[in-house]
Structures are given as structure tokens and as C-alpha cells.
Amino acid sequence: MIKYSGNLIMKNIGGKNMKKIIAIGIIGMFLLSSFMITSASENKLIGVLNGGNTLYVGGSGPGNYTVIQDAINDSSDGDTVFVYSGTYSENVWVNKSITLKGESKDNTTINGSVIVIEAFVNLSGFKIESDSWWGGIYIEFTGSKHGFNFITDNIIIMNNSGAGIFIQSNSSTGSKTYISKNIIINGSAGIFILNCKDIHIIDNIIKNNTEGIAIGAGGDYGSSSGNFVIGNTISSNHEFGISLGCSCYNNTIYHNNFINNTKHAGAKESNYWNESYPIGGNYWDNYTGEDDDGDGLGDTPYNISSSEKYNNTDYYPLMQPFGSVELSIKIAPFDFGKISAFIRNKESVSFSNIEWNVSVTGGILGLLNISANGTIETLDPGMSEKVTTGFNSIVRRLGKVTITVEVKAGPYSFTQTFYGFVLGRLFIDRTYQILNS
């Protein structure tokens, strides 16, 4: 059971978050099948799990490798190369299907590129700093191998000279690549995919690049189609947030936040910019439409391009940024007989037209049944708002009570229940104890 800790996470309602959850769940199931480093042991070669050995780089264990490439050279398909915190100045070439895991993305740094050729890699936990034309991470397929790449939880910092992640030529191999929970900054492109399909770009922060995401095609028969861009924050990129070139079509882009890009999006052929109602499309910070029915989706479409030949329209633009919203909720213990709650915005974006409802039931013989509702016009980052039942008659009530707080902000909604006692003007909160018993 989830224990109340005072912090609540609001998720999109109406199924809007489901496909993101499913996609990330697929990643999670794969990662759980990989070897997780939980031992303090720093031996060079230890154990076998699912047919794979683990080789260590850095650290203080006897015989540990000092160069990542040496460990990869000695590895085999299915092995794990675990890299302890430190700075490693090298280009890393991977031509085997392995797990390459850094101890901490904040403290495990590769000054160079990770280059994957004709292999499948589970790559996570690194800070990659590079100025190479290869990009921070380069993946290329030219043969007939089938498999999965997982690029997760990395920080990639470019020196404006290459793409943070560059993937090309997998459109005929049947392979899939999942790029999730990375922070990618200062590249010529944050992510560049060329002649690809089944690339899943999910829940990344992509900012301060020339182009945030560039999807391209080249050659006589090259194309990029059937790719997915979902749940990313794409901000402050100097040319485009996302661009799709010729022969780039039938790609699906939704639940992304496009913020402060010089131009949010451009496309030369038809693509899909939203899921069906009520899942919705993307958040565009320059969208000026209204939401008269209050469903969190704009009432008028957002046009990506004005071409009559190709369709690039977001028919259900989001009114608020997509994602999880963390609020802090606290019930006031003493408020002159009223039941009051404080709602605090712990995120970095403002929310407007927040609908709330507070209801109180219980008391002596269960006779207490009061409620109140209203709207918070704006709740800025770090600010709190007090909401109250406004019924002073509660001072005459005693006994156990249940307090339910409901909040809806655009596409986000949650309900939280508190349990306690009313003793005159005092409310004693027992929510944590009850949930923990």
C-alpha cells in the first residue's frame, strides 16, 4: 500500500498517460532482466547471470580495468561492463551486444564518443562530453541483425559540433531503439536519426541544441517512418524543436512539451501529431486557443505547417505542460473550526484554473457531512494556496473524520484522502499511522 508522505504526484487522466507508461514499462522489464550491481565487490570478473559475465572498470578492486575499451574487447555477447565513477578520456567502440553501465551519470564521465556498430547495447549511467562528428552516441546498422538498443538515463553534453545521439540505417533491419530519460544539450542536434524506423524517443530533456530532434532520410531509397516521439521536453533550441525532412512520414509525435524554441516544429511530409481524444497531442507554449469545455485540450488545432498536400496538424493541443506534477498537500491542524488544506506547487511551471473540492465526513454518529469547492486562478512555482470548507459549525463536532481533497488542473487530476480526529477546533491527522498499520 502507498503510504502518505505529504507529497502527491498527479498524472494525466482519461488515459492520456497510458501509452507513455506502456512504453516505459517495456524498457523497465528489459532493464530488470539485466544484471544490477548491488555488491561492494570490485573483482575484475565475477559471476554469471543469464549467460553473461560482469567486467569492472575503475574502482579499487584487484585487476579491475582502467580503460573502458579494454573491458569491452575482453567481453562477449551478453556480458555487462560496469564502470565506476571517474573520468575516462577515450572513444568507446562497441561491436558486441552488451550492457554498458556507469555507476552514476553525474560522476561517470566519458570524454569522447560511444560508437556502436552492428551490435545491440543497453547503455546507461554516463555523462558523455564530446565534440566529435560521431556525436555523443553513434549507432549504425548495415546488416541483417535483429535486436534492441536501450539508451537510458545519461547526460550528453556536446560542444555544438555533433548530435548528442546519432542513429542511422536501421530501416530495413527490424531492430528497435529506445531512448529514454536522457538529458541532451549543446549539440548540432540533440537526437538525429537518418533512414530509421522503430526509434522510440521517450521522456528526455532536449535543450539548447541547434535542432532538438532531427529526423531525416537520404539515398535513393532512404526514408524515416514509424518512429515515436513521446513525452519529451524540447526547449530553447536555436532553429527547430523538431524537424522532419523529405521522405520522413507517418511518425507519431505527442505528449511533448515545446517551450521557447525559435521554431517549434517543421515537417515536409505527413506525420501524426496527436493521439485520439482524450489522449491528446503536444504542449506548445505559443498556442493561443481556448479550452471552453475544460478538458485540458485546446478547442482549435495547432498547425505545424500550412501545406495543403501534407497534413501536419495537432488536433488536440495540450493546455498545460505534459508530465507528472508534484504538489505538497497539508491539512491545517488548527483553523478556528474550519477544515483547511494548503496546496503547494513544487514544480517549475505555473498552473492556472485549478479546480478543488474539500469534503469532510464522519463526526459523532457520522452526522458530519460538509464540503466546499472553488478555483485557484494561478498557482506559480513554489507558491501555496489555502482552500477551506468555510463551515464554522464543525467546532461543535467531535470524533473520527475523513477528509477528501480533489484537485483538477487541466489534464491533471488526483484525489487524496486524510484520516483523523476532530476535537473542538483541533484536527489531529492520523493518515500516516492508519496507512502504515
C-alpha positions in Angstrom: 0.0 0.0 0.0 1.3 3.5 -0.8 2.0 5.4 2.4 1.0 9.0 2.7 4.1 11.2 3.0 2.6 14.6 2.3 3.8 14.7 -1.4 1.4 13.7 -4.2 2.0 13.0 -7.9 -0.7 14.0 -10.3 -0.9 12.1 -13.6 -2.9 12.8 -16.7 -6.4 11.5 -16.6 -8.5 9.9 -19.3 -5.8 7.5 -20.5 -3.6 10.3 -21.7 -0.6 8.9 -19.9 -1.2 5.2 -20.8 1.0 4.8 -23.9 3.9 6.6 -22.2 3.5 4.2 -19.2 3.4 1.2 -21.5 6.4 2.3 -23.5 8.5 3.0 -20.4 7.2 -0.3 -18.8 8.7 -2.2 -21.8 12.0 -0.5 -21.1 11.7 -1.3 -17.4 11.1 -5.0 -18.0 14.2 -5.3 -20.1 16.3 -3.4 -17.6 15.1 -5.7 -14.8 16.4 -8.6 -16.8 19.9 -7.1 -16.8 22.4 -7.6 -14.1 22.1 -4.9 -11.3 25.2 -4.1 -9.4 24.4 -4.3 -5.7 27.6 -5.8 -4.3 30.5 -3.9 -2.9 32.8 -6.4 -4.6 35.2 -4.9 -7.2 36.6 -8.0 -8.7 37.6 -7.9 -12.4 35.4 -10.8 -13.4 32.7 -12.2 -11.3 29.6 -14.4 -11.6 27.4 -15.5 -14.4 23.8 -14.3 -14.8 21.7 -15.1 -17.9 24.8 -16.4 -19.5 26.8 -13.2 -19.1 29.8 -12.2 -17.0 30.5 -8.8 -15.4 33.7 -6.9 -16.0 34.6 -3.9 -13.9 36.4 -0.7 -15.0 37.8 1.8 -12.4 37.3 1.4 -8.7 39.9 -0.2 -6.4 39.3 -3.9 -6.9 42.4 -6.0 -7.8 42.7 -6.5 -11.5 40.0 -4.0 -12.5 40.4 -2.5 -15.9 41.4 1.1 -16.2 40.2 1.6 -19.8 36.7 1.0 -20.9 37.7 -0.2 -24.3 39.9 -2.9 -22.9 37.0 -4.3 -20.9 34.8 -4.3 -24.0 37.5 -6.0 -26.0 37.6 -8.8 -23.5 33.8 -9.1 -23.2 31.4 -11.3 -25.1 27.7 -11.0 -26.2 25.5 -10.9 -23.1 28.2 -9.6 -20.7 28.0 -6.4 -18.5 30.8 -3.8 -18.4 30.3 -1.8 -15.2 32.2 1.5 -15.0 33.0 3.1 -11.6 32.8 6.9 -11.2 35.7 8.8 -12.7 36.7 10.5 -16.0 37.6 8.3 -19.0 39.1 10.1 -22.0 38.5 7.7 -24.8 36.3 6.9 -27.7 34.5 3.7 -26.9 33.8 1.3 -29.8 31.1 -1.4 -29.2 30.7 -4.3 -31.7 29.2 -6.8 -29.2 25.7 -6.9 -27.7 26.5 -6.0 -24.0 25.3 -3.9 -21.1 27.5 -0.9 -20.6 26.6 0.7 -17.3 28.1 3.7 -15.4 28.0 3.9 -11.7 26.5 7.5 -11.7 25.5 9.7 -14.6 26.7 12.7 -12.6 30.2 11.3 -11.8 31.0 8.7 -14.5 32.3 10.8 -17.5 33.4 9.7 -20.9 35.3 12.5 -22.7 34.7 11.1 -26.2 32.1 9.2 -28.1 30.4 5.8 -27.7 30.2 4.2 -31.1 28.0 1.1 -31.6 28.4 -0.8 -34.9 26.3 -3.8 -35.8 25.6 -4.6 -32.1 22.8 -4.1 -29.5 23.6 -2.3 -26.3 22.0 -1.4 -23.0 23.8 1.9 -22.2 23.0 3.9 -19.1 24.5 5.9 -16.2 27.1 8.1 -18.1 27.9 11.7 -18.6 29.2 11.9 -22.2 31.1 15.1 -23.2 32.1 15.2 -26.8 32.9 17.4 -29.8 33.2 14.6 -32.3 31.2 14.5 -35.6 30.3 10.9 -34.5 28.2 12.5 -31.8 28.0 11.6 -28.2 26.4 8.2 -29.0 26.5 6.9 -32.6 24.6 3.7 -33.6 24.8 2.2 -37.1 23.1 -0.8 -38.6 24.0 -2.1 -42.1 23.4 -5.8 -41.8 20.6 -8.2 -41.0 20.8 -8.5 -37.2 17.6 -8.0 -35.2 17.6 -6.7 -31.7 17.1 -3.9 -29.3 19.1 -0.9 -28.1 18.3 0.9 -24.8 19.9 4.3 -24.2 18.6 5.5 -20.8 19.5 7.8 -18.0 22.5 9.6 -19.5 23.7 13.2 -19.6 25.1 14.1 -23.1 26.9 17.4 -23.5 28.1 18.4 -26.9 30.3 21.3 -28.0 28.0 22.4 -30.8 29.8 20.1 -33.2 27.7 16.9 -33.4 24.5 15.3 -32.4 24.0 14.1 -28.9 22.7 10.8 -30.2 23.0 9.9 -33.9 21.4 6.7 -35.3 21.3 5.7 -38.9 20.4 3.0 -41.4 18.2 0.6 -39.4 15.1 1.0 -41.6 15.5 -2.5 -43.1 16.8 -4.5 -40.2 13.7 -4.9 -38.0 15.6 -3.5 -35.0 14.3 -1.2 -32.3 16.0 1.5 -30.3 14.6 3.1 -27.1 16.0 6.4 -26.0 14.6 7.4 -22.6 15.3 9.7 -19.6 18.4 11.3 -21.1 19.4 15.0 -20.8 20.9 16.2 -24.1 22.3 19.7 -24.6 24.5 21.8 -26.9 24.5 19.6 -30.0 24.1 20.4 -33.6 21.1 18.2 -33.0 20.0 16.7 -29.7 18.9 13.5 -31.5 19.5 12.9 -35.2 18.0 9.8 -36.8 18.6 9.0 -40.5 16.9 6.3 -42.6 15.3 4.8 -39.5 12.1 3.3 -38.2 11.1 2.0 -34.8 13.1 4.6 -32.9 11.2 5.3 -29.6 12.3 8.7 -28.1 10.5 8.9 -24.7 10.8 11.2 -21.7 14.0 13.0 -22.5 15.1 16.6 -21.8 16.5 18.1 -25.0 17.6 21.7 -24.9 20.0 24.3 -26.2 20.8 22.5 -29.4 20.7 23.8 -32.9 17.8 21.4 -33.5 16.2 19.4 -30.7 15.3 16.4 -32.8 16.1 16.0 -36.5 14.5 13.1 -38.5 16.0 12.8 -41.9 16.3 10.5 -45.0 19.0 10.1 -47.6 20.0 8.0 -50.6 17.9 6.6 -53.4 15.5 4.6 -51.2 16.1 6.1 -47.8 13.2 7.0 -45.6 12.4 7.5 -41.9 8.9 6.4 -40.9 7.2 4.6 -38.0 9.2 6.4 -35.3 7.8 7.6 -32.0 8.5 10.9 -30.1 6.5 10.8 -26.8 6.7 12.7 -23.5 9.8 14.8 -24.1 10.6 18.3 -23.0 12.1 20.1 -26.0 13.2 23.6 -25.2 15.4 26.6 -26.1 16.7 25.0 -29.3 18.0 27.6 -31.8 16.4 26.5 -35.1 13.7 23.8 -34.6 12.4 21.9 -31.6 11.8 19.0 -34.1 12.3 18.9 -37.9 11.2 16.1 -40.3 12.7 16.2 -43.8 11.6 14.7 -47.1 10.7 11.0 -47.1 10.0 11.3 -43.3 6.4 10.4 -42.9 3.9 8.5 -40.6 6.0 9.3 -37.5 4.0 9.8 -34.3 4.7 12.8 -32.0 2.6 13.5 -28.9 2.7 14.5 -25.2 5.9 16.5 -25.8 6.5 20.0 -24.3 7.7 22.5 -26.9 9.0 25.5 -25.0 11.0 28.6 -26.1 12.3 27.1 -29.4 13.0 29.5 -32.2 10.5 27.4 -34.2 8.8 24.5 -32.5 8.4 22.2 -35.5 8.7 21.7 -39.2 7.8 18.8 -41.5 7.9 18.2 -45.2 5.6 15.2 -45.3 2.6 14.0 -43.3 3.0 12.9 -39.7 0.8 12.3 -36.7 0.9 15.0 -34.0 -1.7 13.7 -31.6 -3.4 10.6 -30.4 -7.2 10.3 -30.4 -9.4 12.1 -27.8 -8.9 12.4 -24.9 -5.2 11.3 -25.0 -4.4 14.5 -26.9 -1.3 16.0 -28.6 1.5 18.2 -27.5 2.0 21.3 -25.4 3.0 24.3 -27.5 3.9 27.4 -25.5 2.8 29.7 -28.3 -0.7 28.1 -28.7 -3.3 30.8 -28.3 -6.5 28.8 -28.4 -9.1 28.4 -25.7 -10.4 25.4 -23.6 -14.0 26.3 -23.1 -15.1 22.8 -22.1 -12.3 22.4 -19.5 -11.0 19.1 -20.8 -7.4 20.2 -20.8 -7.2 20.2 -24.6 -7.4 23.2 -26.9 -10.7 23.7 -28.8 -8.9 24.7 -32.0 -6.0 22.8 -33.8 -2.3 23.8 -33.7 -0.9 24.0 -37.3 2.7 22.8 -37.7 2.7 23.6 -41.4 0.3 25.2 -43.9 0.9 22.7 -46.7 -2.3 21.7 -48.4 -0.7 18.5 -49.7 0.7 17.2 -46.4 -1.1 17.0 -43.1 0.9 18.2 -40.1 -1.7 19.4 -37.5 -2.1 18.8 -33.8 -5.8 18.5 -33.4 -5.8 18.2 -29.6 -3.0 20.5 -28.3 -2.5 20.4 -24.5 -3.3 23.5 -22.5 -0.7 22.7 -19.8 2.7 21.1 -20.0 2.6 17.3 -20.1 4.1 15.2 -17.3 3.9 14.5 -13.6 3.1 17.3 -11.3 4.3 17.2 -7.7 2.2 19.0 -5.2 2.6 19.2 -1.4 -0.7 18.9 0.5 -1.1 19.7 4.2 -4.2 19.9 6.3 -4.2 22.7 8.8 -4.4 21.3 12.4 -6.0 24.5 13.9 -8.1 26.9 11.8 -10.9 28.3 14.0 -13.1 25.3 13.4 -12.7 25.1 9.7 -11.0 22.3 7.8 -8.4 23.9 5.5 -5.8 22.4 3.2 -2.7 24.0 1.7 -1.8 23.1 -1.9 1.8 24.0 -2.9 3.2 23.9 -6.4 6.6 22.2 -6.2 7.2 22.2 -10.0 9.0 24.8 -12.2 5.9 25.7 -14.2 2.7 27.6 -13.3 -0.7 26.1 -13.4 -4.0 28.0 -13.9 -7.7 27.4 -13.3 -7.1 24.7 -10.7 -10.4 23.3 -9.5 -10.6 22.0 -6.0 -13.1 20.3 -3.7 -12.7 19.5 0.0 -15.2 17.3 1.7 -15.4 16.1 5.4 -17.5 13.2 6.6 -17.7 11.4 10.0 -18.0 13.0 13.4 -20.3 11.8 16.2 -22.7 9.3 14.9 -21.5 10.0 11.4 -23.6 13.2 11.2 -20.8 15.4 9.8 -21.1 15.9 6.0 -19.7 19.2 4.7 -17.9 20.2 1.6 -16.7 23.2 -0.4 -15.2 23.8 -3.8 -13.6 26.6 -5.8 -11.0 27.5 -8.4 -7.4 28.7 -7.9 -6.8 31.2 -10.7 -3.0 30.7 -10.8 -0.5 28.7 -8.7 3.1 29.7 -9.5 6.1 27.6 -8.8 6.9 27.4 -5.1 3.7 29.1 -4.1 0.9 27.7 -1.8 -2.8 28.3 -1.8 -5.1 27.8 1.2 -8.5 26.2 0.5 -11.1 25.6 3.2 -14.6 24.2 3.9 -15.7 27.5 5.3 -18.1 25.8 7.7 -17.6 27.1 11.3 -20.2 24.7 12.6 -17.5 22.0 12.8 -16.4 23.4 16.2 -19.4 21.6 17.7 -18.4 18.3 16.2 -16.3 15.6 17.8 -15.0 12.2 16.6 -13.3 10.5 13.7 -13.4 12.2 10.3 -12.4 11.5 6.8 -11.2 14.5 4.7 -11.1 14.1 0.9 -9.2 16.7 -1.3 -9.8 16.6 -5.0 -7.8 18.7 -7.4 -8.0 19.1 -11.2 -5.7 21.3 -13.2 -6.2 21.0 -17.0 -5.4 17.4 -18.0 -4.1 16.5 -14.5 -6.3 15.2 -11.7 -5.9 13.5 -8.3 -7.8 12.6 -5.1 -6.1 12.3 -1.7 -7.8 11.1 1.5 -6.8 12.1 5.0 -8.0 10.4 8.3 -8.0 11.9 11.7 -10.0 13.2 14.7 -11.8 16.5 15.3 -11.6 17.7 18.9 -13.3 21.1 19.0 -11.2 23.4 16.9 -8.4 20.9 16.5 -7.8 18.4 13.8 -5.4 15.5 14.6 -4.1 13.9 11.4 -3.7 10.1 11.7 -3.3 9.4 7.9 0.2 8.1 8.1 -0.4 5.9 11.1 -3.6 4.4 9.5 -1.9 3.6 6.2 1.1 2.2 8.0 -0.9 -0.2 10.2 
